[in-house]
């Protein structure tokens, strides 16, 4: 039996003046899969992720998550429902430690009280959970390091950890390999591979080698419209995708 869609987009439209950033975008993400969203610069990928996360409201269309229409829900309500994201540009508290960053994310998820009588017990539990997340994303040895002093790749790992601390059902990742060198990118690929089966991933990424290694299915966005969705092999061979975006890079990736 095929898994049910966890996320469904139906005809999602977003306009900025005379520019149509997303043009009746329609696709779904199946429960438990790694789904990649690819396309050229300016295709509308980040705008679409903003709408899925609740940072932007669509002008038309519908977004369903976990069987519920979330089109009108604010971002924090979607996070509480299990939909979290990381950003294309890191969004961490640079003057706080790795552990404190993650503890704040755990607190945001749990809504724990800071009343004096409960504070010690709740803080201990929060920090234990935060340390476990740090270990999960490869930062277990960096708990006391200031987030702003981390290497770029470590900051992206922390950002994934901040999203994981909310215990999401679906994690939106906006170019997690952006600005990374080969070694850092490889570490991120291994981290994302390790999450397979634990939660559903929707990945926006320009690194096609990483996309074809990670994705179960791929959707291609061009000029705000989804022109193809399918397995990596289907996308490799799709003539319109080749023409509109990947071209000869397909052969380089598959070689």
KAQUI-V895494 format. One record per backbone hydrogen bond with DSSP energy under -0.5 kcal/mol. CO is the residue of the C=O (numbers start at 1). NH is the residue of the N-H. Records with the same first field share a line. If there is no record, write none. Layout:
CO: NH / NH
This chain:
4: 31
6: 66
7: 29
8: 64
9: 11 / 27
10: 62
12: 25
13: 59 / 60
14: 21 / 22
16: 19
18: 20
19: 16 / 21
22: 14 / 24
25: 12
27: 9
29: 6 / 7
30: 33
32: 197
33: 35 / 201
34: 216 / 217
35: 203
36: 38 / 219
37: 205
38: 221
40: 43
43: 224
44: 48
45: 49
46: 50
47: 51
48: 52
49: 53
50: 54 / 55 / 56
54: 75
60: 13
62: 10
63: 70 / 71
64: 8
65: 68
68: 65 / 70
70: 73
74: 78
75: 79
76: 80
77: 81
78: 83
79: 82
82: 84 / 169 / 170
84: 172
86: 174
92: 94
93: 96
94: 148
96: 147
97: 101
98: 102
99: 103
100: 104
101: 105
102: 106
103: 107
104: 108
105: 109
106: 110
107: 111 / 112
115: 118 / 119
116: 120
118: 122
119: 123
120: 124
121: 125
122: 126
123: 127
124: 128
125: 129
126: 130
127: 131
128: 132
129: 133
130: 134
131: 135
132: 136
133: 137
134: 139 / 140
135: 138
139: 142
140: 143
142: 145
143: 99
145: 98
146: 149
147: 150
151: 155
152: 156
153: 157
154: 158
155: 159
156: 160
157: 161
158: 162
159: 163
160: 164
161: 165
163: 166
164: 167
169: 200
170: 84 / 172
171: 173 / 202
172: 86 / 174
173: 175 / 204
175: 178
177: 180
181: 185
182: 186
183: 187
184: 188
185: 189
186: 190
187: 191
188: 192
189: 193
190: 194
191: 195
192: 195
193: 196
195: 198 / 199
199: 197
200: 171
201: 35 / 203
202: 173
203: 37 / 205
204: 175
206: 208
207: 211
208: 212
209: 213
210: 214
211: 215
217: 36
218: 230
219: 38 / 221
220: 222 / 227 / 228
222: 225
224: 23
225: 222 / 227
228: 220
230: 218
231: 235
232: 236
233: 237
234: 238
235: 238
237: 239
238: 242
239: 243
240: 244
241: 245 / 246
242: 247
246: 249
247: 250
248: 252
249: 253
250: 254
251: 255
